[in-house]
C-alpha cells in the first residue's frame, strides 16, 4: 500500500508499506519526515525550479528506525506486549481449567475410596463379631 501526505507548506511525502504495518505508524513516519526535512532544509527548497538532491541523513535514520514499528512507536510496542500478556493469561486460564477438571476427578475418586473404606470397615466389624477374645 502507498500512503502519502502533503504538508501545508507544500512538501509531500510517500511511504510504501505492507498490509501488516500499522497505518498510524506509517503516518507518523510521514509527518516526522516532513518535519525533519523542513527543519534541515529551511530556505533551501522554496526557490528550486528543477529536480535537486537535498540530502537529509536524519530522514534516512528515521526510515531505518521505522523498519520495526514496535521500536519506532511506543503505543505499538505496548500493544504487542499486551498481546503477549493476553496470550500468557489465556494459557494460564486453560491450564487452571484443566487442573480444575483433574481436581474434580480426584475428588470423585476420593469419595469412592471413602465409601469403599466404610464398607470394608463395616464388613470387617461384622465378620469379627464371632471371634471375641475372653
C-alpha positions as CSV (number, residue, x, y, z in Angstrom):
1,X,0.0,0.0,0.0
2,X,1.2,3.5,-0.7
3,X,0.3,6.4,1.6
4,X,1.1,10.0,1.1
5,X,0.8,13.2,3.0
6,X,1.3,16.8,1.9
7,X,2.3,19.4,4.5
8,X,0.5,22.8,4.3
9,X,3.9,24.4,3.2
10,X,3.8,22.2,0.0
11,X,6.2,19.4,0.9
12,X,4.9,15.9,0.3
13,X,6.0,12.5,1.4
14,X,5.0,9.0,0.5
15,X,5.6,5.6,2.1
16,X,5.1,2.1,0.8
17,X,4.0,-0.5,3.5
18,X,2.6,-4.0,3.6
19,X,-0.8,-4.8,5.0
20,X,0.7,-5.7,8.4
21,X,2.4,-2.4,9.0
22,X,0.3,-0.2,11.3
23,X,-1.3,2.7,9.5
24,X,-0.9,5.1,12.4
25,X,2.9,4.4,12.5
26,X,3.2,5.0,8.7
27,X,1.5,8.4,9.0
28,X,3.8,9.2,12.0
29,X,6.8,8.4,9.8
30,X,5.4,10.7,7.0
31,X,4.8,13.6,9.3
32,X,8.1,13.2,11.1
33,X,10.0,13.0,7.8
34,X,8.4,16.2,6.5
35,X,9.0,18.0,9.8
36,X,12.7,17.0,9.8
37,X,13.1,17.9,6.2
38,X,11.6,21.4,6.8
39,X,13.9,22.0,9.7
40,X,17.0,20.8,8.0
41,X,16.4,22.5,4.6
42,X,14.7,25.7,5.6
43,X,15.1,28.2,2.7
44,X,16.9,25.7,0.5
45,X,13.9,24.2,-1.3
46,X,11.5,27.2,-1.8
47,X,13.2,28.6,-4.9
48,X,14.1,25.2,-6.5
49,X,12.8,25.1,-10.1
50,X,14.1,21.7,-11.2
51,X,14.9,18.3,-9.7
52,X,17.5,18.8,-7.0
53,X,19.1,16.5,-4.5
54,X,18.7,17.8,-0.9
55,X,20.3,15.2,1.4
56,X,18.9,14.7,4.9
57,X,20.7,11.9,6.8
58,X,18.2,12.4,9.7
59,X,15.4,11.1,7.5
60,X,17.5,8.1,6.4
61,X,18.0,7.3,10.1
62,X,14.3,7.8,10.7
63,X,13.4,5.3,7.9
64,X,15.9,2.8,9.5
65,X,14.2,3.3,12.9
66,X,10.7,2.8,11.5
67,X,11.6,-0.6,9.9
68,X,10.4,-2.2,13.1
69,X,7.2,-0.4,14.0
70,X,7.3,-1.7,17.6
71,X,10.6,0.0,18.2
72,X,9.6,3.3,16.5
73,X,6.2,3.7,18.1
74,X,5.7,3.2,21.9
75,X,2.0,2.6,21.6
76,X,2.6,-0.2,19.1
77,X,5.2,-1.8,21.4
78,X,2.7,-1.6,24.3
79,X,0.0,-3.2,22.2
80,X,2.4,-6.0,21.3
81,X,3.4,-6.5,24.9
82,X,-0.3,-6.6,25.9
83,X,-1.0,-9.3,23.3
84,X,1.9,-11.4,24.7
85,X,0.5,-11.0,28.2
86,X,-3.0,-11.8,27.0
87,X,-1.7,-15.0,25.4
88,X,0.1,-15.9,28.6
89,X,-3.0,-15.3,30.7
90,X,-5.2,-17.3,28.3
91,X,-2.8,-20.2,28.5
92,X,-2.8,-20.0,32.3
93,X,-6.5,-20.0,32.4
94,X,-6.6,-23.1,30.2
95,X,-4.1,-24.8,32.5
96,X,-6.2,-23.9,35.5
97,X,-9.4,-25.2,33.9
98,X,-7.5,-28.5,33.2
99,X,-6.3,-28.7,36.7
100,X,-9.8,-28.0,37.9
101,X,-11.1,-30.9,35.9
102,X,-8.3,-33.1,37.4
103,X,-9.2,-32.0,40.9
104,X,-12.8,-32.8,40.3
105,X,-11.8,-36.3,39.1
106,X,-9.6,-36.7,42.2
107,X,-12.4,-35.6,44.5
108,X,-14.7,-38.1,42.9
109,X,-12.2,-40.9,43.3
110,X,-11.6,-39.8,46.9
111,X,-15.3,-40.1,47.6
112,X,-15.3,-43.5,46.1
113,X,-12.4,-44.6,48.2
114,X,-14.1,-43.2,51.3
115,X,-17.3,-45.2,50.6
116,X,-15.3,-48.3,49.9
117,X,-13.3,-47.9,53.2
118,X,-16.5,-47.5,55.2
119,X,-17.9,-50.7,53.5
120,X,-14.7,-52.6,54.3
121,X,-14.8,-51.4,57.9
122,X,-18.4,-52.5,58.3
123,X,-17.8,-55.9,56.7
124,X,-14.7,-56.4,58.8
125,X,-16.5,-55.5,62.0
126,X,-19.4,-57.8,61.1
127,X,-17.0,-60.7,60.4
128,X,-15.1,-60.2,63.6
129,X,-18.1,-60.3,65.9
130,X,-17.9,-64.1,66.2
131,X,-14.3,-64.1,67.2
132,X,-14.1,-62.5,70.6
133,X,-11.2,-62.9,73.0
134,X,-12.1,-63.5,76.6
